[in-house]
């Protein structure tokens, strides 16, 4: 993302999503109306495409239900429920009042007006969730609020559709069903829900227990599972003639969403959606919506588009404004919520197409001069002849009353498309307002709220890094109040030999590792970490990750993980490992470029850890067994190192000493005189002010209370800095230093010219050199660097 575009308020993501949606519509919706395609598209091909669309909608509704947590019925979120119900009720009432004046049906019908109003008041939660996540606001407070509200609104509207379908028969002109038919449908639905909630979870747990992660699922188990799902979901349609889409939705709600099989099904269905269903659905919609039947010369047609669109927007926006005023929301957030909750999706378009298909039958049945014609109605081929002709056959019972015209069907489809075209612009407005409130936000320990959970990513080359990483987890915990989340990430280079052993995993793009060496290594690390967590760890949550990719792109994956997990720090192992004789091996020399790239592109602070003995001891809170030192000179990286040291200071097994290097400005040497001249610059004064304020705060919290030892070293130049550091050899087991980031620091001037590892900074390079102590580990820390005013906006921003 370009920083200049950010500062000007432009968001390429909004433009990208808009172009993608418009492109899908253009290809499927408009190109299918070309005369060449329409004239050469046979009825059999249209029927086959209709089957694909119907099957896709059944899967779509099943996944929509599967993504809804059934606990929502017992623990409804209050704010989201109030907003959803207010917007839904107001839109429904407006729809019932306005739709009779638009003459959408051939004959006035209250039942049909209620049906249309239910379509208008619903929200396409899957589509809204996808748009919000694509535009990267899904982790913000308004993003989470909108997703939850949309799910509740979708749930209520579809349950109302279900209730209406049980009571009224849409294929009989919305006539009230017989009592026996209603009771049969209710009984079968109850049986189906019980089987879905009790039998299917048992089957899934059994399948998961016989198919451990990392291995391909047995084909017989997969077939039995799918057959059971289809059988349970088909009970109500087969026995009581209930709607297949609504049946799939209800079955999906009560089915378990955890476990390998559930994730596999969700992943495969989403893969089917992206690969086949969405393009085919849009093409089918475009083919079914015949613009030749669009009555564009009638002013009532355009009035219908306008009033239907305004009914949706006014109902949702006013409803959100009313509920938002009661909940204390800002009016701009309420308006944005109402606009986004107005989005209609595949289900609503599908309803309009079904009504249009039925209307063709009505129109043709009214024409006594009409010859026999093949028509696809509800994806079932029928023959229509003159009224009264005994040769007329219907393969599905269908009513010829109160159905919308083809022109009005086009109107409803166009209105559905209009409801999500403006969505990226609304999200852009939300992002712009969030940027004004939070122009910069750094993922760094210095800016981390003490009451907030610390999230850290510990990267490992192999088993040799396990104990040192555990010790780093131990000393990084800090106070016992907020918990700490640690992601232990294995960095493995993807070679040709390893690539040849990969197998397809459960997700769309997932791959399963079958290499025995890698599996054994990961199991060793996992067992060691789990043993630490179970026996000694308190207040630390640990999760395992894996980065398996070529070295050239490994930094992208590590940075993406840090951004997704909202980590405040990444700790990387040094590319050299010290051996027992004190020398370094070069087994991981190629990872040096990975460390450099992560330091350059990381979305949070980064630490490079040089292990020279920390992995050989076992730290605990019961005994003091380690002496650690933090060297503080100046700059943001040193402030970040001091922030980390403040957490280490809380560990009872660590004796921490703070060593501050100060410039001796009383001397008459040349460097001192130069420094006094530089001190007049505003940048230097601001840096010095920040250092003094931050160090004073640290001193008051830790040094004054006696938890941390403190010493000062007055130095005149970089030569004295080097000799002072050398004098500390053998006194400490761990050094914590900043990588650099200092403004006009005389104490490190010239050191960059003879650095062996520039990525460690001048101080870290001295401490990790082969001629320094072989028992002193070093942690070099770099604070998160902001790249442009806008990239500091956190995805988990708060605006409501």
N, C-alpha and C positions, 0 to 999 in steps of 0.2 A: 504494500500500500504506500502510495506516495505521500510524503509529509505535506507537500504543498496542497494537494487535493484535500487532505484532512483539515488543514487550517482554513481553507476556503469553505468548509462545510460540505464538501462533496464526499459521498461514500460510494465507491465503486461497487460494493456488494449490493446495494439497493438497485443500481443500474443493471447489474448482472442478473439478479433474480427477475427483474421486470422483463429483460430481453428473453430470458429462458422461458418464462410463462407465455409471453406473446408469441415466441417461436413455436411452442407446442400447439397453441391455438391456431396459428396461421397454417401450419403444416396439416393438422388434422381437421380443423373446423372449416377452413376456407378452401383448401385445395381439393377436398373431397366434393365440393360443389362445382368443380369444373365440369363442363358438359362432356368432355372426353371420358373422364372417369365415371361419371354418373351413367352415361349411356352404355358403357361396356361392363358395368357391374351387375351381374346377374342376381336374381332373387335368391338362388341357392347360396351364393357367396355372401349376400347380405344376411341370410339366416345363420350361416356359420359364424360370421362376425358378431351377430347378436348373441350366439351361444357363448362366445369368448367374453363378451361384455357382461353377460349375466353371471357367468362363473366368476369373473373377476370381481363383480360387485358382492357376491356371496363371500369371497375371501376377504374383500375389503372390509365388510361389516364384521366378519369374524375377528380380524386383527384389531379393528376399532374397539370391539368389546374386550379383547384380550389385553389391551393397553389400559383399561379402566380397572382400578383396584376395587374389588368388591367391598373393602372396608369403608369405602366412601359412603355406603348406606348407613353405617353406624356412627361414623365420625365425619360428618359433613363440615367442610371448612366454612365458617360463618360468613366472612367477607365475600368469598367467591360465590357462595350460594345466594346471598342477597342480590349481588349484581346480576348474576345469571337469571334469577327468577324475575327480577324487576324488568330487565330488558326483554326477556321472553314474553312476559305477560303483556307488556305495553305494545310490543310488536304484534302479538296475536290479536289484541283488541282492535288495533288500527287496521289490521288485515281483514278481520270480520266486518268492519264498518265500511271499508273502501272497496274491496273486491266486488261486491254486488253491483256497484256503479260502473265497473269496467267491462261487464258482460263477457267474461272470459268463457263461460259455458253457453251452450245453445239454449238451455232452459234454466231459469233461476233454481238454485238448490242451496239450502243452508248447509247441508252436509259437504257439498263440494267447496263452498266458501271456507268452511272450517278446515278442510284438507289443505287448501291453498295457504291459509293463514299459518298452519303448522309448518308448511314448507318455508314460509317467509321468516318465521321466528327462530328457526334452527340455526346452528353454527357448525361449520365444517371443522371440527377440532383436529382431524389429521392434517388437513391442508394448512390450517393456521399454525399448528405446531411445527410443520415443516418450514413454513415461511419464517417464523420467529427464530428457529435454530439456524437456518441458512443465513440469516442476517445477524447472527451472533449476539442476540439479546436474550437467548433462552435462559441464561444464568442470572440475569438481572432480576430485580424484584418485580418489575412490571411484566417481564417476560414470563416468569413463573406464575404470576397472578393470572395473566391472560390464558395461559395453557390450562390451568386448573379450572378457570371460569368457563372456558370453551368446552372442556370435557363435561362439566356439569350441565351446561346448556344443551350439548349434544345428547347427553344421557336422558335428560328430561323430555326433550322433543321426540326422541326415538321411542321412549317408553309410552308417550302419548300416542304416537303412531301405532304402537303395538296394541294399546288398549282400544284404539279406534278400529283396528283391523279385526280384533276379537269380537267387537260388538256389531260393526257394520261390514257388509260384504261389498268391496269396491267393484267386483265384477258383476254385481247385480244392481248397479246404480246406487250403491251405499244404502241398500235396504238393511233393516235390522235383522240379524240372524235369529234363528230359532233358539229357544232356551237349551234344548238338547245339544245343538251344535256348539253353542258357547261353552257349555259344561264339558263337552268332549275335548274341545280345544284347550281349555284351562287345565283339565286333568292330564292331558298328554304333555303340556308345557311344564307342569309341576314335575312329572316323571322325568322329563328330559333334563330339567335343571338339577334334580337330585342326582341323576347319573353323571351329569357333567361335573358336579361339585364333589362327588364321593368316589365314583368308580374310576373316572379318568385320572384323578391324581394318584390313585393306587397303581394304575397301569404305568403312568409316567415315572413314578418312583422306582418301580420294578425295572423298567427299561434303563433308567439312569444308573441303577446299581449294577447292571450287567454290561454297561457300555461306559467305562471310565473315560475321563477327558484325555485327549492326546491320541486316542485310537478311533478308527473309523467305526461308525455305528453299524451293527449287523442289519443286513437287508430285511431279514424276516421280522426282526423287532420293529423296524420302521414301517413295514407293511401292516403289521398287526395294529400298531398305534394309529396310523392313518385310517385304516378301516374302522377302528373303534370310534374315532372322532367323526367320521362321515356317518356311521350308523347312528350315533347319539344325536348328531345335529339334524338328521333326516327323519327322526321319529315324528315330530309334529307335522312337517309337510306331508309325509306319506300317510299318516293315520287320520289327521284332522284337517288336512289341506291348508296348513298354516304357511305363511310366506317364508321362503327359503332365506332371504336376506335377514329378516328380523329374527328368524330362528338361529342363524349363525351368530348374530350379535348377542343374543341372550346366552347362547352357549359359551361364547368367548368371555363374557363378563365373569362367570363363575369358575372358569377353568384356571388352573394354576399358571402363573407366569414365570415361576422360578424353575430351574432345572435345565438340563441339557436339551431335552426334547422340545420344550416350549420355546427356548431360544432358537433352536434349529428351525422349527416351523415358522416362527416370526421372521427369521432371516431369509428363508426360502420364499416366503410369500412376498416380502418386500423386494426381493430380487426379481420375482415374477412381475410385480407391479412396474418396476423401473424398466425392465427389458421388454415386456410385451403388453401389459394391460394398459398403462397410461397412453402410449402411442395409439394402440388399437382402439381404446375407448374414445379418444378425441377424434379419430378418423370415423368411427361409427357414429358419434354425435354429429359430425359434420355431414355425413351421408344422410342421416335421418332428418336433419333440419334442412329442409328444402326451401331455399330462399325464393324459389319461384312461387311458393304459396304465401310469401310474406306480403301482407297488404300495406305496403308503404304509403300508398296514396290516401289512406284513411287516417284522419287526425286522431281517431280513437286509439289506433295502434300505438302511435307515439305517446299519447297520453297514458296508455297502459304501461309503457316502459318507464316513463317518468314517475308515475304515481306508485308503481310497485317498488321502484328503486328508492323513492323517498320514504315509503312505508317502512322499508327495512332500516334505512339510516336513521330516520327520525325516532322510530321505536327503540332501537338499540342505544342511540346517543342520549336521548332524553331519559331513558331508563337508567343508563349509567350515570348521568348527571344527578338524578334524584337519589339513587343509592349512594353515589360518591359523596354527595353533600351530607348524608347521614353518617357516612363512615369517615368523613374528614379528608377526602381526596382533593387534590388540586383539580380545578376544572379542566385544565389541559390534559391531564392524565385520564379524566373521565371521558372526554371527547375522543381521545385516541383509543381508549378501550372500547367505546361504542362502535367506532369505525371498524376496528379489527374484528370485533365479535359479530359483525354483519356478514362476514365472509361465508359464501355458499360453496359447496363442493360437488363431488361426483354423485353423491346420493340425491341431492336436490335436482341436479341436471337429469339424472336417471328417471326421476318421477315425471318430469316434464316430457321426456321422450316417450314414456309409456302412455301418457295421456294422448299424445299426438298420434301414436300408432293406432290407438283405439278409435280416434276421430276419423281416420281414413276409412275404417270399416263402416262407421256410421254414414259418412258421406256417400260411399259407394253403395251401401245398402239402400239408400234413399233414391238412388237413380235406377228407375225401372228399365231404362234402355241399356244399362251397363252389361257388358259381356263378362264371361267368366274370367276372373283375375286372381292371380296368386299374390297373396299379401303376407308379410311377416308381422304377426301380432304377438307381442310378448314372446318373440322368438319361436313361435309355432306357426307353420305354414297352413293357411286356410284358403278355401275357395269361396268366392263370393259371386253370386249371380243375381238376377232380378228378384225383387221382393216377392215372396210367395212361391218361388221356385223350389221344388222339393230337392233339387240337386245341391242346394246350399248346405255345406257341411262346415262345422266349427270343431276344431280339435281342442279348443279350450272355451269353456262357457264364458260369454262376454256380453255385457249390457251395452245398449246403444243409447244411453241417456246421460245428459249432463257432462259431456266431455268437451274439452277445449278444442278450438280450431287449430289447424296447422300454423296459422299466422300467430295465434296467441302462444302456441308452443315455442315458436321462435322468440317471441317476446320474453318468455320465462327463462329460456336458455341465455339470451343476451343479458338479462338482468343478473343472472347468476355469474356470468363472466365479469360484469362491471363491478361486482362486490369485492373482487380481489385484485383488480388492476391498480387501485390506489394504495394497496397495502404497503409496498416498499416506501412510498412517500411518507406515510404515517410513521413507519419505523424510523425513517431518516430524521423526521422531526423529533422523535423521542431521543435518538442518539445525539442530535444537535443540542437539545436541552440538557442532556446528561453531561456533555462536554463542557458546557458553560458552568455547570455546577462543580464539575471535577475535571479541570483542564489537564491536570497531571496527576498520575497515581503510580507510584513505584512499588514493585513487588520486591521489597527489601526488608531485612530485619529491623533496620533503623525506623522504618515507618509502620511496622507491624504493631497493631494494638495488643498490649499485654494480655488482654482477656480473650484474644483470638487464637484459634488453633494454629499451630505452626505446621506447615506442610513442607516436607523435605524429600528430595529424591537422592538416594544413595546409589551410585553406579558402581558396578563391580566388573572386573575382568574375569575372575574365577574364584575358586575356593580359597586362594591365598589371601583374598581381601575380606573374608567373612569376619574374622575376629576383630580386625581394626574397625570395620563398619559397625559392628555391634557396640564397640566401645564409643564410637562417635555418636551413635544413637543414645547411649547411656548418658554421656556428658552434655548432650544437646537438649535434653528434656527441659531443663530450667525449672521454674516453679511448678508445684504440684497442681496448680489451679487448672488452667486450660490443658487439654490433651494435645498430643503431638501425633501427626500422621506421617509415617515414613513409608515411602515407596522404594523398595529394594529392587533395583533394575539391573538385569544382566545384560552386558554389552557383548554381543557375539557377532563377529564378521560373517556375512553371508558369502561363502565361497561356492565354487561349482560343486565340490563334493557334498557340502551340506544341502545345497539346492536340489541335488538329485534325490535326496532322501525325504523331501517335503511331500506331504499329502494334503489333499483338500480338507479344510476344516468345516466347522458348522455354519459359519457366517457366509456372507456374500463373497467377501474377499479373504476370508480367513484361511490360514494354512496351518496344518498340524505337523509338529516336529517328530520325526521317527528316529533320528540319529541317536544311538544308544549312549554315546559319549556325552552329548549335550543333555540328554534326559537324566543321566546319572549325576552330572555336575549340578544341574538345577535342583535335583532331589536332595543332594548333599547340602546345598546352600539353604534350601527351604527347611530341611530338618533342623539345621543348626539355628536358624533364625526363630523357628517355632519353639524350639527348646528354650531359647533365651526369653521369648515373650511369655511362655507359660510359667517358667520358674522364677524369673527375676524382674520381669518388666511390669511396671505399673504406670498407667497413664499414657502408654504409647500404643498406637494401632499401627500394624504393619501389613502392607500388601505387596505382593510380588508382581513384577513387571518384566518384560523381555523386549530388548531392542535387537532384532535380527535383520540386518541389512548391510549393504556394502559400506565400507568405511567412508566413501566419498559423500554419502548422504546420511550417515548416522546422526550427525548433529541436528539435522532437520527433525528426525524422529524424537530425539531427546528434548529438543526445544518444544515440539508439539505436545509431548507428554507433560512437560512442565506447565505449559499454557493451559492445557485441558484440566490438569489437576489443581490449578491455582497454587502452585508451589512457590514458596518464598526463597528457596535455595536449592541449588543442584551441587552435589559434591562429587567430583570426578577423581578417580585414582590417577596418580602420576604414571607417566608412560614407562617408568623404570621401577623395577622391584629390587629392593636390597636383599642380597643373599646373606647366608650365615657368616661369611668371611668379611662382610662389610662392603663388598663391591656390588655394583648394580648389574642386573642382567638386562638384555634388550629384547625380551620376548614380546613385549607390547609396544615396540618403538613406533609402529605404524599408527598407534592411537594418539600420538602427539598432535597430529593434524586435527583429530576429532576434538581434543581439548581446546585447541586454539579457536576452532570454529564455534564451539559452544560458548567460549568466552566472548566472542564477537557478536553472536546472534541471540544469546539467551534472553528470555523474557523475564528473568528474575536474577537474583544474586547467584554467584557461582563461587565454589570453593574447589581448589585443587589440593588433594591430600597426598603428601609424601610420607609413606609409612616406613619408619625406621625403628621399629620396636614396639609401637603401640599395639600391634596385633599379637604380640607375644605375652601380653598380660591380660588379666581378667579384672575389669573394673566393677566395683559394686558400691552401694551406698553405705555399707557397713564399715569399711576400712579406708584409711587414707593411703593411697598407693601411687599417686602421680603428682609430680610438680609440673605446672604449666605456666607459661609466660605469654603475655600479649605485649608486643612492641608497638607503641603508638607514636607516630611522628606528626602527620598532618594529612588532610584530604578525606574525601568521601569513602574511599576503600578502607582506610584506617578506622573511620567511624563505624563502618559496617562490621569490621573485625571486632571492634569494641562492643558492638551490639551482641555479636555472637558470644563474646567472652562474658557478657553479663549473664547469659544462660549457664555457661560453664561454671561461673562463680557460685551458683546455687547448689552444685553437686557436692555432697559431703566427702566424696572420695578424691577430690581434686583440690590441691593447694595452688591457688592462682596468684600470680604476681604481675602487676602492671608496670611496665618500664616505659617511661615517656622520654623521648629524645627531644630536647629543647635547644634552640639555637642560642649560642652565647653571643649576644649582641654587644657586650661590653668590650670585646677585644678590638684591636686595631688592625686585624688582618684584612686582606682584600675581600674575601668572601663575605665577611661581616659587614663591611661598608657597602658592598653591593646589595646585600639583603635589606639593609636599612633604607636604601634608595627604592628597592622594589616594594617595600612595605607601604609606600605611599599610594600604590595603585588600589583602585576600588575592589578589584577582584581578589587581591591578596587579603585586604582587610575583611572582606565578607567571609572568605574561607577561614581566616583566623578566628573570626567571631563565632562561626559555627562550631569549629573545633573546641574552642574554650567553653562554650555553652554546653555542648554535648558531654565533654569530659567532666565538667563540673557536676553535671547531673549524675554521671556514673560514679564519681567520687563520693557524692553524698549518699548514694544508695548502698555502695559496696565497701569502699575503702574506709569511710568514716565509721562504719559499723564494725570494722575489724574482720570482715569476711575475706577481704582481698588485701594482699601486701602491695606496697607502692614504692617506687623509686624513680628519681629523676636523673637524667644524664645531660649535662650541658656540653654541647659539642659545637665546633666551629666550621667543620667542613665534612665532605663525604669520606675523607681518609680516616678521620676520627670515628665516623659512624662504623666503618668497616672494622676497625680495631676493637671498638666497644662490643660489637656483635661477636667477634672472635673470642673475646674474654668471657662470654657467657657459655662457652662450650662446656658440656658436661654437667651443667647445673639443672637443666630442665629436660623433661621427657617429651614435652610438646610445646611448640611455638605457634602462636596465632598472629598472623601479620596481614596487613593490607597489601594488595597487589601494586597499587600506585595511585593514580588519580590525584596527585598533589600539585599545587600551584606554586611555581617558583621556589621549590624546596632546595635550599643550599645543601642540606644534609645528605641528599641523594644525587646531587648534580654530578654528571659524568659517569655514574655507575652503569648506565645503559650501554656504554661503549664496550664493556667487556663482560656482558651477561652471556652465560652459556645457554640459559633457557629464558628468553624474554617473556614468555607467557606467565612466568612466576613473579615477575617484577624484580627490582633490584635487591630488596631485603630477602625475599623468598629465594632468590637465586643463590645468595650467599649461604643461607641456612641449609639449603638442600645440596650444596656442593659436596664433592667426594672428600675434600680435605676438612670438612666440618665433622662434628660429632656423629658417630654412627648409631647413636642411641636416642637422638632427638628427632622426633617426627615433626612435620611442618604442615600447617593448614594455611594456605594462601587464599584470601577472600577478595572478590571483586564485587562491588555493589552494582545493582541493576542500573543499566544505562538507558536513559530515555532517548529514543530516536524520533524527534519531532514532537510537537505539542499534543498531537492527537493519539499517538500510539500508547500513551500512558493511560488511556481510558480502559478501565478494567471491565471485562465482560460481566462481572458480578456487581455492576454498579447499582446504586439505589437512587431512585428518582421519585417514588410515590410518597 
